[in-house]
């Protein structure tokens, strides 16, 4: 497959395709058409075909998509056949919830280390991993090939920690701190702002209520 630019919108939809195809596999569905998949996902059949054509198509006219084959191909595109080592910095309620996420290992993400500054949390075992003090962070990263650092610390601490771990060779930052991180282009940053998501929900509720009043 020749190198081509794939839009961020397409990339954001790929995990959703993967999740729905996984559900279909669990229900022993062998094949599905783009129309049937569109009805399940609330995405147009045309959009599904356009998205998948970016990577080769995978469908057969008159047959549709082989669910297992497409599931495996999207896994390859997403890099899920490779294991990615993950550390979590900040092991409060959110950090522990992420550490205990049951699909972590299933998706190829290996929880390698947990770090915090709270003496009440240090030494605690979460999902089989012992929480270390952040003073040990640099040595740990140097001794282990860490791909991703999940950051769940207060926003005023996040930029410094993110820069530190990126300078130590961490390839990507999964940022849950309520601030946008500015790092070198060589470091991948995925910002997950939970409050932003809630505010979008609030907007939708407000807009719907306003619409009902106008009716």
PyMOL commands that set and color helices and strands:
alter all, ss='L'
color gray80, all
select helices_A, chain A and resi 8-26+34-41+45-53+67-78+93-99+105-107+134-143+155-167+194-214
alter helices_A, ss='H'
color red, helices_A
select strands_A, chain A and resi 31-32+65-66+84-89+109-116+125-126+129-133+148-151+172-175+188-191
alter strands_A, ss='S'
color yellow, strands_A
deselect
rebuild
show_as cartoon
